[in-house]
Amino acid sequence: MQLTEIRWHARAGQGAVTAAKLVAETALEQNRYMQAMPEYGPERMGAPIKAFTRISAEPIDIHCNIENPDIVIVLDESLLDVVDVIEGIVEGGTVIINSCEPPEMMRKVLGMVGGNVACVDASGIALDTIKRDIPNTPMIGALAKVTGVVDLEAVKGLLVKTFGKKFGQDIIDANLTSVIRSFEEVNVA
């Protein structure tokens, strides 16, 4: 069974739970099995949180938090000082960080020897496109590019479908632009 496990690290209010669900729903649209779940309690805005996504070609029989992720996504670079984001990551795993720093520098900060480290200025892209520092949709674009776990066109289609139920066309277009820019601008080492 080809199971991909993704752990999201963010601060409450940055959209990690929404992103985890969007990635899972995109996988479902691509005829794969999925799970998405948050791990948080009554945290205040800005508190560290985790979310999880599982994607598989086969039914998923496990129902717990992800301890050994294949992919770690960090929506807030300041978490690197307070959370061991690479704890349990599989050998050869991938880390995608919302950062302006080069991936080589982040690799040193994380202490990663193998695997992939990718960086994208998701906050800058979000501020430029959706006019708010909510880096979740740009990080999905980076995920699509770096890992191929979800297809960019499928992500865009799901964004239109999902966001069309609650947002105007200007918000939908801004989020689509943020996903595309992040897909194009992410750097990997």
N, C-alpha and C positions, 0 to 999 in steps of 0.2 A: 504494500500500500504506500503510495506516495503522499505523505502527510507533510504539510508545511505549517509550522507554528510560528506565529508572530506575536511578540510582546511589545506593547506601546507604553512609553513612559512620557508623562506630561504633567502639567499642573492643571488643577480643576479649572475649567472654563476655556481650555485651549482646543477642545473638540476631539480629543483622543477616542472617546467612546463612540462618537458619531463616525469617526474615521474607521474604527475597527468594524463597525456595522456596515459601512459603505463598501469596504473591501470584501467582507463576507457576502454581502448581497450581490456584488459584482461577480464573485466566484459562482454563486448560485445561478446567475444569469448565463454563465458559461457552462452550465450543466455539471457543476461540481458540488460536493457536499461542503457544508461550512458550519462554523460556530463563531459567535462573537459574544463576549461578556466583559463587563467591567469589574474592577476590584476597587471599590471605594465605599466609604461610609458617609457620615454626615460632614465631610470635609468642607472647609470654607474655600472660597475662590482662591486659587493660587497654591493650594496644598498639593503635594505630589500624589499622583494617582497612577494606576496601571489599567490597561485594557488588553484584551487578548483576542486573537483571531486564529482559527484553524481552518485550513482548506485541504480538501482531499478528493481524489477521484473515486474513493470508496467510502461507504458509510463510516462515520466517526463514532467509536464506541467509548471514548474517554470523555469524562465530564468534570474536569478540574482545571485549576489555573495552570498556566504554562510555566514550567520550571526550566526547561532546556530548549529555548527558542532557536529556530533556524535564522530568524530575522528579528532584530531589535530596532525599533523606531523611537527616536528621542525628539519630542516636539519642543523641548526647552533645554538649551545647552547648560543653563545654570544647575540643572539636576545632576550633572556629572560630579559636582562637588558634594552632593548629599546622598546620592543613590548609586549603588554598584550596578549600573545598567547592563553590564555584560555578564553578570552573575549567571552561571549555568549555560551560557550560549554554547551551541554545539561547535565542534571543531570545524573550521571552514565557514562559520556563520557570517552573516552580514549585519552591519550596524549602519543605520541611516540617521544622520543628525541634522537638525535645524541649526546651521552654523555658517558663518561667513569664513571661518578658518579653513585652510586646506585640509583634505582628508589625511595627509601624511602627519600633520600636527595632531589631529584628533586621534589617530592611531597611537601615537606616543602617549597622549593624555590618558587614553583608555588602557594602555599597556597590552594592546593586541598584537600578536605576532603573525598569526595567519588570518585567513578570512578576508572579507572586504569591508572597507570603511568608506562611506559616501557622505558628502556634505552638500547642503543646498541652503540658500538664504530664504527659507520658507516664510519667515516673518516679514522680511523685506518684500517678497513677492506678494504676500497677503495684504500688507499695507498699501502697496502700489495698486493692486487690483480690486480687492474687496473693501479697502479703506479701513480695515480692522486687523489687529494682530491676532488672528486666529489661523494658525499655520496648518490645520489639519488637511484641507484639500490639496495644498501644494505638496505636502508630504506623501499623499497618495500618488501624485504624479511621479515623484522621485522613486517610490516603491515600484511602480510599473516599469520604469526605465531600468533600475538597478537589478531587479530580481526577475522580472517577467512573470511574476506570480499571478498578476492580473493584467489584462490587455488594456492599453490606453483607450482604445475606441469603446470598449465595454464600460470602462470607468466613466467616460464622457456621457455615454448613453444612460447609465444609471443616474448620474448627477442630474441630467435633464428630467428624467422620470421622477426621481425622488424630490428634488428641490422644486419642481414644477407644481407640486401639491401645496407648497406653503410659501414660496417666494416669487417675486416678480421676475421678469425676463432680465432686468439689469443685474440682479444678484446671481442668477443662473449664469449669465455670460461672464461675469467677473470671476466666478468660481471655475468655470471652464478655462478661462484664460490663465488662472493661477495654476491649474493642473498642467496645462500645456507648457507654460514657462518653466515650471519645476522639472518636468520631464526633459526639457531641453537644456536646463542650466545645472543639473546635478553633476557633481564631480566625484569620481570613484578612485580609490587607491587600494 
